[in-house]
Amino acid sequence: MEKIWSKTKIGNMELSHRLAMAPMTRSRAQEDGTPGELAALYYAQRATMGLLITEGTQPSDDGQGYLWSPGIYTDKHIKGWKKVTDAVHEAGGYVYIQLMHAGRMSHPDNTPHHRQPVAPSAIAPGVEMFTATGMQDIPVPRELSQEDIQTTISDFRKAAAAAIKAGADGVEIHGANGYLINQFLGENSNTRTDEYGGSIENRVRFAIEVTKAIVEEIGAERTGFRISPGTPLGGIQDGEQGPQLYRYLVKELAQLDLAYLHVMHLGDENLLQDIRSIWQNPLLVNRAGTLDDLSVDLDRGLADVVPVGVWSLANPDLVERLQQGAPLNEADPTTFFGLGSKGYTDYPTLEELKSQEGLH
Ligand SMILES: Cc1cc2nc3c(=O)[nH]c(=O)nc-3n(C[C@H](O)[C@H](O)[C@H](O)COP(=O)(O)O)c2cc1C
């Protein structure tokens, strides 16, 4: 456990410990994609996590998948995010905005323009999605033309610039969990026959072009990238070539000298070892596991920083509680998405619990 509490550096950030807050969609933004009124408070409450990676944030109308997810492509979005970044900085934390283009993981009822979702190929993910009228099948997406691909890369670039304008310390490119970039990587979601499909090199091309554009725009030291090898979310199958594809992707990304690589790790230990040896810069490893597992990857030298999701959602003072060995609040999954302050900004800190007890 010792290593968790040691200092480290990521990009321009001096972190006082090795935990971070994992990105989590909370679906509480305003109708137009501006972060909700409580977002600044929610993130600032968790500032002792050091590096906060925000909820997935769309770079364009096309990029929205879920209801009430925030965007970062209008002046109003920038103003809304500025409140968040100011509040986090004031509370002593750092914040990276996660750029998430949902691609085919979307529904016309959920987007501002109500258009058919877009993807590398016209293949539906075969899953349902929550909409204002309940769960609905996700429709077959429209295949992106080569021109659309260039526009999408440019949207990512502009969104990264907007994030920096909004005061973010950097951006994390969401290449994981079944969304657009992951759809290009997947064997069963990308059947293109041009230079963006087919071979490993071709399926990785979009991820690299997006990353290069963002690096050019805001600098490598402010750019992170998230992958989730072997994760079947959103109907994605990596196929037999999966581990090989991820080794190639990580090698290509390594040449760009990014602030960090973030692996959502589901258990291919050999692949994680390989990634560690290819990737010389800071490596973030998030594994959905028990608290006892928190430091395993740090202690084995496989991770430099450990992002934590659900426990940081439910415990604004997670760092203090872990340091003191104090009991933790349990998360309430019924309030993960939507609603207001309930299950968002009302999880008590230890101090608050103590003073509540004192009142009784
Ligand atoms: C409510 C919720 C929302 C999530 N939204 C995102 C997201 O927007 N982007 C992302 O990359 N991962 C997202 N995840 C995955 C988490 O970042 C994390 O990988 C996962 O919860 C496992 O880690 P944990 O056990 O520490 O929570 C989400 C998870 C949860 C529980």
The ligand as an ORCA input file, in Angstrom:
! r2SCAN-3c Opt
* xyz 0 1
  C     -21.649      5.510    -13.541
  C     -20.458      5.170    -14.404
  C     -20.203      5.921    -15.530
  C     -19.067      5.652    -16.321
  N     -18.796      6.468    -17.398
  C     -17.612      6.344    -18.047
  C     -17.210      7.312    -19.008
  O     -17.889      8.319    -19.283
  N     -16.018      7.113    -19.638
  C     -15.217      6.037    -19.358
  O     -14.143      5.908    -19.955
  N     -15.573      5.110    -18.428
  C     -16.720      5.256    -17.758
  N     -17.037      4.357    -16.748
  C     -16.084      3.296    -16.372
  C     -15.202      3.740    -15.198
  O     -14.301      4.770    -15.593
  C     -14.373      2.570    -14.613
  O     -13.534      2.074    -15.618
  C     -15.246      1.438    -14.094
  O     -16.275      1.930    -13.260
  C     -14.420      0.410    -13.286
  O     -13.700      1.018    -12.231
  P     -14.254      1.100    -10.707
  O     -14.523     -0.325    -10.250
  O     -13.152      1.740     -9.934
  O     -15.512      1.905    -10.737
  C     -18.202      4.588    -15.974
  C     -18.484      3.816    -14.847
  C     -19.581      4.104    -14.067
  C     -19.841      3.288    -12.819
*
